[in-house]
Amino acid sequence: MSDREPLIRTTDLSVELGGETILDGVNLTVDRGTFVGLIGPNGAGKTTLLKAVNGSLAPSRGRVEIDGENVHALSSKATSRLVATVPQNTSLTFDFDVRQTVRMGRTPHRSRLGGWRGGDESAVEHALERTRTTEFADRTVSDLSGGERQRVLIARALAQETPLLLLDEPTASLDINHQVRTLELVRELVGEGKTAVAAIHDLNLAAHYCDELVLLSGGRVVATGPPESVLTEDHLEDAFDANAVVARHPVTGSVYVTALPDRRVGAGGESRGRVHVVGGGGAAARHLYLLSAAGYEVSVGALNEGDTDTETARSLGLETVTVDPFSPVGDEAAAAVAERVAAADCVVVADVEVGSGNLANLRAAADAEHLVLVEERPFAERNYAGEAGGEAYRALRERGVVVSSKEVLAAVSDRLDGDGRGGGDGGRNDGERRADRSEAGTSVDTHF
C-alpha cells in the first residue's frame, strides 16, 4: 500500500451482540503515523470498534481493512503481524517475569517448529528499553504496580513489531502521573512512525495528546477530526447529554472541557443570579465561560478595549464596561462598575495584576454583598499599585472567600444557591471557609 493511503479503513461497519446493534454503519479512516483517540459515553461502542479492528470480533455487516488487507479474511497470526492490542485490564492470569511476558509478543512471527532468532531477541530488548521496563525485566508481573504493568503490556505490543497499536482505555485506573507517562510514551511512538488508536475516557487528555478524535455515540460516529473541531459544546451535548463549556487551556493551549451541573433556572428561563467579574489580562476568561454556561447573568469590567477578557466577554454576549486601550479606569467607568457591583448578587475578583490604572475595580468590589476572591499567586507578586493596592486587597480578603480558579463556580453556587440569596458560608471567616470548602455543585471531571 502507498504511504499516502490510510492504514485503517472501515466501511459500513456494523456489529451486533446478543441481538443488539453495538456499531451501526461506521465509516472511518485512520492515516499512518497518527494518534487517534476514540471518545464517547459508556456503551458508545469504543471497545467494540477496537475489537472489530483487531479481528477478534466479526462484523455483522461491512469491512475492516488494515494496510489494504481485509482483517477478517486473515488468520489470527497474520492479523497479529498487522495490529497489536493493549487491553484495558492490566492483570495477567500467569505469573511470568517481565521479559517472558514481553517475549510473547514475538509469537506471530515464529513458526510452530521455528526456534528463537536473533531478530526476536533484539525486538524484545528494544521494546523493554523503549518502555523503560528493562530495570525490572526479571521481576514477576504480579509484583508490579498498575502503571508498571501497563508499560509491560505496551512493551509486549511493541515486540510484535506491527504498524498499528490499539489501546483500550490505557489510562483507566492509573494515577495522573502514570496517565501522563503512558500517553507521553504513545505520543513518542507515533512520532517515530507508529500508528495508534486508543479509547480514552478523559476528554482533556485525549485533546492534549491525540492528533485526531473520533466521537462515538449510540454506535455511530458523531464527529471526526482535530480535537478543536470534535470537542464542541454542541457535540458534547448531543453525545453525552452534558452541559459543558469548551475553552483553551491557559498553559498547554489545548482544547479544554469542563463539565457543568445542569442549568438551574426558573420555569420562565430566568437566570440563577447576577455575577459581576473583575478581570483583566485574560485572568477572568475561564470564569466568564463557566459562569455564563452555568446559567448566571454575568457582567465584567472595567476592562481595556483589546484585552483578552474583553474579547471573551464580547464573544459570550456579556455586559462589559470598557475603557480605551492602555487607559486607566476613569470616573465614568468606575461609576459604571459600582452600579454593576451594586446590582450583582455576587462579585468575583479574578487573579489579576493590579496597578494604579485598575485599582478602582478593586475598590468598587469591596462593596459587594457576596465576594469571591480568586488567588493563584500571592498578591505581592501582582501588585503594582504599592500600599494603595495592598490596602484595597486586604479589604477584599477580609470580606470575601478566597478560592482557587477551579473552585470559583462552586463558591458562587454556595453563595447564591445555598439558601436563595446570600446562602453558603458567607458569615464565616476565611480560615473556616478554607477548612471545609468542597467541590459540591460543580464538576471539572471530564470522564463522561
C-alpha positions, -999 to +999 in steps of 0.1 A: +000+000+000+011+036-007+022+055+024-004+081+014-032+055+018-049+053+052-036+025+074-072+017+087-104+018+067-137+007+079-166+006+055-203+004+067-190-015+098-218-029+119-216-053+149-245-070+167-241-087+200-270-107+216-294-092+191-284-057+200-267-033+175-235-020+191-219-004+160-241+008+131-226+018+098-192+031+109-172+046+081-137+056+093-102+061+080-070+065+101-039+079+085-005+064+090+017+079+117-012+095+137-026+092+172-063+089+171-085+089+202-119+072+204-141+091+228-178+088+237-201+079+266-202+044+281-218+020+257-210+041+227-191+012+210-154+022+216-142-011+228-163-030+202-147-009+175-113-018+187-122-055+188-136-053+153-104-036+140-081-062+156-101-091+142-113-106+174-149-096+168-166-104+134-189-077+120-224-084+111-220-061+081-192-042+065-155-045+062-123-036+081-090-031+062-055-026+077-028-018+053-052-029+025-059-063+040-093-075+049-087-083+086-115-108+089-102-128+059-068-133+075-056-159+100-052-148+136-014-149+133-014-128+101-037-102+118-013-101+148+015-091+124-005-061+115-021-050+148-011-052+184-036-046+212-030-033+248-061-043+268-077-022+295-072-048+322-035-050+331-039-080+354-024-113+339-035-148+347+001-161+347+030-153+370+057-149+344+085-124+347+085-092+326+110-104+300+090-136+294+058-116+291+073-093+265+087-123+246+051-134+240+048-105+216+071-124+191+046-153+188+030-140+155+065-140+138+075-175+148+066-208+132+054-238+152+088-255+148+110-224+145+135-215+172+143-182+188+162-160+164+185-130+169+158-107+155+134-119+181+157-111+209+166-076+196+129-068+192+123-078+229+152-058+242+142-028+221+107-030+235+119-032+271+143-003+265+117+018+247+091+014+275+117+018+303+109-016+317+144-031+314+151-022+351+125-047+363+127-072+334+135-101+358+106-093+383+073-112+381+045-092+366+023-097+397+049-077+418+044-046+397+022-015+401-007-009+377+013+018+359+043-005+355+021-034+343+007-010+317+042-003+304+049-041+302+018-047+281+028-018+258+063-034+256+047-068+246+027-050+219+059-032+206+077-066+204+051-076+179+065-050+155+032-041+140+024-009+121-008-004+143-011-002+180-046-003+196-051+007+233-083+002+252-086+028+280-048+029+286-052+054+314-080+037+333-073+031+370-039+049+368-030+079+388-024+111+369+014+106+369+012+072+352-016+085+329+007+112+316+037+088+313+016+063+293+003+089+268+036+106+265+051+072+256+024+066+230+029+100+216+066+094+212+060+061+195+037+078+170+064+104+164+087+075+154+062+062+128+038+040+147+000+045+142-020+044+175-057+043+181-068+045+218-102+046+236-097+074+261-123+084+287-107+116+298-115+142+271-088+167+282-061+141+280-074+130+246-074+166+234-039+172+245-022+141+231-042+130+201-039+143+166-075+134+158-106+123+177-135+101+168-166+108+188-190+078+190-225+078+205-251+051+201-228+030+179-225+058+153-197+083+145-209+118+156-178+137+146-142+131+135-113+154+131-088+176+151-098+180+188-109+215+184-135+205+157-148+175+176-149+188+212-175+214+207-203+222+231-229+211+207-212+178+200-208+171+237-244+179+244-255+156+216-232+127+225-231+129+263-263+149+271-239+171+291-238+208+299-201+216+292-180+245+283-151+243+259-121+267+261-084+267+256-062+256+285-042+286+296-009+267+299-010+240+272-032+258+247-051+225+241-088+224+239-101+221+275-135+208+285-152+214+318-185+196+327-210+218+344-240+209+366-274+212+349-285+248+345-308+255+373-331+282+360-367+291+367-397+280+347-396+313+329-360+309+320-347+335+344-310+334+354-297+319+386-285+353+397-263+382+387-225+379+389-200+408+382-165+397+374-134+419+379-107+407+355-081+418+330-052+403+310-071+370+304-073+362+341-111+361+340-118+344+307-123+309+321-146+322+348-167+341+323-172+309+302-181+288+332-205+313+349-223+321+317-227+284+308-239+276+343-268+300+338-257+332+356-263+366+343-227+379+340-212+414+337-175+422+337-152+453+339-138+477+337-115+463+310-094+479+283-105+475+247-085+448+231-079+429+264-083+391+262-111+392+288-129+419+268-128+397+236-141+367+256-169+387+272-180+400+238-179+365+222-203+354+250-225+384+247-218+396+282-224+431+295-190+448+296-176+480+310-146+491+289-121+520+286-097+528+258-066+507+253-039+514+279-062+539+296-069+539+334-104+533+348-117+569+349-146+583+370-173+574+345-161+538+341-157+535+379-192+546+384-205+521+359-186+493+377-200+505+410-235+502+395-229+467+384-214+457+417-245+470+435-268+451+411-249+419+414-257+391+438-221+381+439-188+396+427-158+375+415-124+391+416-100+372+393-063+366+399-055+399+382-024+421+382-033+455+398-018+489+391-030+524+396-050+522+364-074+495+375-073+500+413-108+514+411-121+480+402-109+465+435-123+494+455-157+490+438-157+453+445-153+459+482-189+470+484-202+436+471-228+418+492-211+385+485-175+383+473-153+355+458-116+362+456-095+341+432-060+336+444-035+316+424-005+339+431+004+359+462-009+394+457+025+408+463+037+393+430+010+411+411+006+443+430+020+473+411-001+499+430+020+499+461+004+504+495-028+516+480-031+482+462-023+463+493-049+482+513-076+476+487-067+439+485-067+434+523-102+449+524-114+423+498-097+394+517-113+404+550-148+402+534-146+376+507-140+339+504-106+330+489-106+302+463-085+287+435-096+290+399-112+256+398-134+264+429-150+296+415-182+280+403-188+260+435-181+291+456-206+313+436-231+285+437-227+282+475-234+319+479-263+322+455-279+288+456-273+276+491-304+292+506-316+316+480-296+348+480-268+350+505-266+313+512-235+292+517-208+302+543-208+340+538-208+346+575-176+327+583-141+338+582-116+328+556-099+301+577-132+284+583-142+286+547-109+270+536-113+242+561-145+228+546-148+242+512-159+215+488-164+210+451-201+202+456-224+217+429-198+215+400-175+192+383-142+195+365-142+158+358-144+151+321-145+113+323-180+114+308 
